[in-house]
């Protein structure tokens, strides 16, 4: 279980690093992105481990990846400014 947690934390760190590298203009502070990636991966590993039980290390890492990517996607900001029109226009 320790190796699953360590692997999922490293996986979350890698996903957060990739998100910072590719989408730095749309992400908040780096520390928030890194913490969210790691916490999402650990939570995903916990959920998947609870649902599938031990012995499915690959599936647990897949679950950690999915939850980490989903939590990182919640941090994305819009790319451009939103144009708002008045009600009379």
Secondary structure, 3 states (H helix, E strand, C coil): CHHHHHHHHHHHHHHHHHHHHHCHHHCCCHHHHHHHHHHHHHHHHHHHHHHHCCCCHHHHHHHHHHHHHHHHHCCCCCCCCCCCCCCCC
